[in-house]
Amino acid sequence: MRVKFARIVPFDFEGLEIWELTPEELHSASIAAIDVPPGAAHRTARSSRSDKLYVCIEGRIAFVVMDREFQLEAMDVLHVPRGEWFSYRNAEDQTARLLLVHVPPFDLASEEFSDKDD
């Protein structure tokens, strides 16, 4: 089924603007668009349930996955395996946009966030 982006109301998650795009009929994965403003970051976290696939649609994002650094640019894809610690930050001067696919679907109860500063 089709999900019309223009009809989705985004929500704020610690300074990130997120659009939930998963079709209701899809139960094997979930997808979201994420706008990452300049200076915004996703704190260190990991999932005990899902692999994560990040696709950089616009801009540049600096990721850290298990102490390895990656710079994503437009159309780059990064796989964050289930159980691995990761974080990301937009150090650029313009908003970046990511698509995020969770396999299996996102479940907040399965996400763990680190208390350490990044």
BELWO-V195679 format. One record per residue. PHI is phi in radians with two decimals (NA if undefined). BURIAL is + if it has 16 or more other ideal C-beta (glycine too) atoms within 10 Angstrom, else -. Layout:
# BELWO-V195679
PHI&BURIAL  PHI&BURIAL
This chain:
# BELWO-V195679
NA&-  -1.43&-  -2.06&-  -1.55&-  -0.94&-  -1.10&-  -1.65&-  -1.45&-  -1.70&-  -1.26&-  -2.21&-  -1.60&-  -2.28&-  0.90&-  1.62&-  -1.68&+  -1.77&+  -2.09&+  -1.92&+  -1.40&-  -1.98&+  -1.23&+  -1.08&-  -0.99&-  -1.38&-  -1.54&-  -2.06&-  -1.72&-  -2.77&+  -2.42&+  -2.45&+  -2.52&+  -1.78&+  -2.29&+  -1.64&+  -2.05&+  -1.14&-  -0.93&-  1.46&-  -1.35&+  -2.57&+  -1.78&+  -1.16&-  -1.02&+  -2.68&-  -2.70&+  -1.99&+  -1.54&-  -2.00&+  -2.06&+  -1.33&+  -2.09&+  -2.05&+  -1.78&+  -2.05&+  -1.41&+  -1.60&+  -2.48&-  1.43&+  -2.37&+  -2.32&+  -1.70&+  -1.86&+  -2.20&-  -2.22&+  0.85&-  1.21&-  -1.81&-  -1.70&-  -2.39&-  -1.88&-  -1.70&+  -2.11&-  -0.84&-  1.31&-  -1.30&-  -2.15&-  -2.21&+  -1.72&-  -1.93&+  -1.15&-  -0.86&-  1.56&-  -1.63&-  -1.24&-  -2.61&+  -2.70&+  -2.65&+  -2.61&+  -1.75&+  -1.64&-  -1.56&-  -1.75&-  -2.38&-  -1.11&-  -1.88&+  -2.20&+  -2.07&+  -1.86&+  -2.20&+  -1.98&+  -1.84&+  -2.31&+  -1.13&-  -1.00&+  -0.99&+  -2.51&-  -0.99&-  -1.13&-  -1.65&-  -1.68&-  -2.09&-  -1.98&-  -1.35&-  -1.55&-  -1.30&-  -1.34&-  -1.64&-
